[in-house]
Amino acid sequence: MKIIILGAGQVGTTVAGNLASEANDITVVDHNSGLLQELQDRLDIRTVQGQASHPHILQQAGAEDADMIIAVTHSDETNMVACQAAWTLFHTPTKIARVRAPEYLTYPNLFSHQALPVDVLISPEQLVTDYILRLIQHPGALQVLDFAHGKVRLVALRAYHGGPLVGHALRALNQHLRGEKARVVAIYRKDRAIVPTGDTRIEVDDEVFFLAAANNIAAVMRELRRAEKPFRRLMFAGGGNIGRRLAAALESDYRVKLIEHNVHHAQQVAEQLAQTIVLHGDAADEALLMEENIERTDVFCAVTDDDEVNILSAMLAKRLGARKVMALINRAAYVDLVQSGAIDIAISPQQATIGSLLTHVRRGDVAAVHALRRGAAEAIEAVAHGDQSSSRVVGRRIDEIRLPEEARIGAIVRGDQVIIAHHDTRIAAEDHLILFVTDKRRIAAVERLFQVGITFL
């Protein structure tokens, strides 16, 4: 696939790295020659220096025969104009734009081929907001990801000493769960993926991924991990798009405080929120945190636009007694550095965004993609089409499907029914299959399984 990525910032660089390793023809456009040179030194891609929305720059990048434009510059307006130019001048089939300002997103009719021709809108702030909301709704989870419009969720848990997970073989665990509520689809032990079998025993500090119907998640988590008390008191650092959206979504059900360092912005946020206590101050001010009873806070979540402030304030909040701390971190190196240390959960906007983009790049009918383990693994929702003569999966039992060893089917959504996958489960046309792939190099083999033969077309 020929793809043009506009913008060589954090998101554009992450997308280029993911797609370049999958035999795509990638061109990255940016006005910063230094960023482009760094990319070319690391990746087998082409680069073009210039203003991403200018028609002659798009032409130099190969827009005349490109399959897709991914506009992820720092400017919403540049992204939207670039999509307009790509469609009007070159009829680029798929146009994806990052749009952050909520003032644009509240008018969905603005984005159509009769107005601004953007096929897919990506809002990293909304994706991160939704991600954090799910973590707050499920205490004890490291990750919570949605599939099939929220019918199925993938949850990651950490096994701890003395916990109900540790020392038990998965066969006994599945029997305890009666085999219908959940399926363990992957285990990571010291950053190494383990393909789970019935005899696999869970050890302390294992990261365990399981799939279950959304309405079963709470019950399954109680079985797999000592129940944590629900969160009640929340504190957010940063009153930008993410902090404000989180407070607005949670203030009616939780006790919410928000710290904003800019006095004028703090006043604006306070006027927009009904029940949230908005504080003007520095989130890394020990006296302020102590005064606001940080030791009684269930979740401290730092979502400013400064990685260092987020890391330092979260570490301080943890030291002062906050039950769980989260930090929004843009730099990938920082995520690796702090995860599982003093900070309980490091949140990467790039990883939250890349899945939405990969959904539209994957071959076959892929309804959702979530990048995991810093892009090394993926969870995929693929739709089975055709019949037994045209499809490699329809009409076959799971143990008859030639899946790579690194891929595992965890659940199937058939209409409104969620089916936990077993070896003898038979796949029907239009089933949504939720797969966990521990090695993304095997993605192409998984994709081929869901491409129907010419007789179906």
Secondary structure, DSSP 8 states (H G I E B T S, - for coil): -EEEEE--SHHHHHHHHHHHTTT-EEEEEES-HHHHHHHHHHSS-EEEES-TT-HHHHHHTTGGG-SEEEE--S-HHHHHHHHHHHHHHH--SEEEEE---HHHHT-GGGBSTTSB--SEEE-HHHHHHHHHHHHHHSTT-SEEEEETTTTEEEEEEE--TT-TTTT-BHHHHHHHTTTTSEEEEEEEETTEEE---TT-B--TT-EEEEEEEGGGHHHHHHHHS-------EEEEE--SHHHHHHHHHHTTTSEEEEEES-HHHHHHHHHH-SS-EEEES-TT-HHHHHHTTGGG-SEEEE--S-HHHHHHHHHHHHHTT-SEEEEE---HHHHHHHBTTTBSEEE-HHHHHHHHHHTTTSSS-EEEEEEETTTTEEEEEEE--S-TTT-SSTT-BGGGS---TTEEEEEEEETTEEEE--TT-B--TT-EEEEEES-GGGHHHHHHHTS--TTT-
